[in-house]
Amino acid sequence: MSEGTKNKGLMWILFFISAAALLIAIFTHWPWLTLILPFVTTFFVKAMDII
């Protein structure tokens, strides 16, 4: 298994965790909802290997 594959899998896991945190924040009306958005977008872009 190459280094890129391991890192890509980790990025997918982190994306799903941050996406779940975003959904929880939306449903609970958390005041600082926008603090989670950079994590969701960054991990998604890295998981898709866009950067």
C-alpha distance (Angstrom), angle and dihedral (degrees) to the residues before:
residue distance angle dihedral
M1 . . .
S2 3.77 . .
E3 3.78 126.4 .
G4 3.82 92.0 -111.9
T5 3.79 92.8 56.3
K6 3.80 92.7 52.9
N7 3.79 91.7 48.3
K8 3.81 92.0 46.3
G9 3.81 91.5 53.1
L10 3.78 90.7 49.5
M11 3.81 90.4 50.7
W12 3.83 90.5 52.9
I13 3.80 90.9 51.2
L14 3.81 91.6 48.5
F15 3.81 90.2 47.3
F16 3.80 92.6 53.7
I17 3.81 91.7 46.8
S18 3.80 92.1 50.0
A19 3.82 91.5 44.5
A20 3.81 89.6 52.7
A21 3.81 89.4 49.4
L22 3.81 89.0 50.9
L23 3.80 92.1 51.6
I24 3.79 91.2 48.4
A25 3.80 89.9 49.5
I26 3.81 90.7 50.4
F27 3.80 94.4 49.8
T28 3.81 94.2 44.6
H29 3.83 93.1 45.6
W30 3.80 92.9 -124.1
P31 3.83 108.7 -168.2
W32 3.83 95.4 -138.0
L33 3.78 96.1 50.6
T34 3.80 93.8 138.2
L35 3.80 91.6 64.0
I36 3.82 89.2 74.9
L37 3.81 96.3 51.0
P38 3.84 97.3 80.0
F39 3.80 90.4 54.5
V40 3.80 93.6 49.5
T41 3.80 94.4 48.3
T42 3.82 95.9 41.7
F43 3.79 94.7 49.8
F44 3.82 91.4 45.5
V45 3.80 92.8 52.1
K46 3.80 92.2 46.8
A47 3.82 92.1 46.4
M48 3.81 91.1 51.4
D49 3.83 87.9 48.4
I50 3.80 92.2 -126.5
I51 3.81 93.9 139.6
